[in-house]
Amino acid sequence: MSDNDHDHQDHESLSRGLGRCPPPTPDFPPHSPLQAPLRRRHRHFSFVTPPSSHLKIQLFDHASTSAILSNNSNNPSVTPFHLILEHEINTNSWSSSALESTDLDLFFASVYTLSESQWVVVLRLHTAACDRASGVAVLRELLEATGGRKENSNIELYNDNGVVGLGIEDCIPSGKANKPFWARGMDVLGYSLNSLRLANLNFVDAESTRCSQLVRLKMNPDETHRLLQACKSRGIQLCGAIAAAGLMAAHSSKGLTVDQRHKYGVVTLIDCRSLLDPVLNSHHLGFYHSGVMNTHDVSGGDKLWELAKRCYLAFSNAKNNNKHFIDMSDLNFLMCKAIDNPGLTPSSALRTACISVFEDPVIDDSNETYGELGVEDYVGCASVHGVGPSIAVFDTIRDGSLDSACVYPSPLHSRDQMQKFIDDMKRILVDSCVNMEEGEN
């Protein structure tokens, strides 16, 4: 789904690292959209070609970092790295009021001092200029530049030969997004009515101001290998299994009888670069993802692999029918209407689905490089406390181990509630792989 018209509090794409030595300041090409300020005129947004490409890094000394941690340390089990991550993901540099008066930068960098030998480096970006695929490319290029594996320090990121702002709508192949006017109206009505029938995770506090928090779903290499092999043997991708486990965990949390069925929404996000005209790659910065919305009836008697196959086939069929292009403007329109009129959503919660997943996980085999540079951990994710799902899963296969950042709106959902939810998801995935080896489908 294109971000061009969405509320700016909800679209921060982040990459972060915890390490023993802060990296040098990189230089970006002057026409990179990372350095192109965002300009708003009425309800229209555009990138502005910047006069220079210098990136300012905000430094927080130990005292400043400690003050931030003390203001956010309401749970002793949450690490300082985790708290700073959540602090940054809720720092909104792109509020509507600010955009009315000035052009705003899309890229912010900060370094937090945890101790004399440990820092947290944060890159905070607006997804209009940098979606998940671009964020991964930025991080990899930064690591190579920092590790001296590039002959120069310029990160090689480009956009249409230096032209800023090539939107996904401008690159959809001819005929792939065609839909009769009457059909578009019917689909908008259908999406609207279906959204009112969807079940949600139980809301804890739908009244208070929201922020984004996260929990992590981690598996060891053996568990990850079994899960990937189970998906491969059934001809499905990991996104189907993750979505199914999420729906089962959500349904289980309601304490219903085995035969009670509820309908849940799943949004699967697709990196469309390889499907566009011209074909792009991850070094073309911008927002080039689209979403497919599917709904599924779930009961307490459903088995993971049956539901996973349903989830994946529904998504695959929709993609084969170009729904990610055909319905793009419809879904964008409805999301904008939800932002303007929260009361159109249940409990004014702005939840559009139970769970969102990516079609493909990020594959990262860079642990050796991280070790050489002193990077101990990193997370890449985006905020979801505006319009979005109850849980957004950003999955990475890191040197053979699944490591997913699962972001949710708080206090709409509580940390304890979502930790239990993610624990249930993991249990469902792990147990289903064990049962498969024992002969159960």
Secondary structure, 3 states (H helix, E strand, C coil): CCCCCCCHHHCEEEEEEEECCCCCCCECCCCCHHHCCEEEECCEEEECCCCCCCCCEEEECHHHHHHHHHHHCCCCCCCHHHHHHHHHHCCCCCCHHHHHHCCECCEEEEEEEEECCEEEEEEEEECCCCCHHHHHHHHHHHHHHHCCCCCCCECCCECCCCCCCCCHHHHCCCCCCCCCHHHHHHHHHHHHHHHHHCCCCCCCCCCCCCEEEEEEEECCHHHHHHHHHHHHHCCCCHHHHHHHHHHHHHHHCCCCCCCCEEEEEEEEEEECHHHCCCCCCCCECCCCEEEEEEEEEEECCCCHHHHHHHHHHHHHHHHHCCHHHHCHHHHHHHHHHHHHCHHHCHHHCCEEEEEEEECCCEEECCHHHHHHHCEEEEEEEECCCCCEEEEEEEEEEECCEEEEEEEEEECCCCHHHHHHHHHHHHHHHHHHHHHHHCCCC
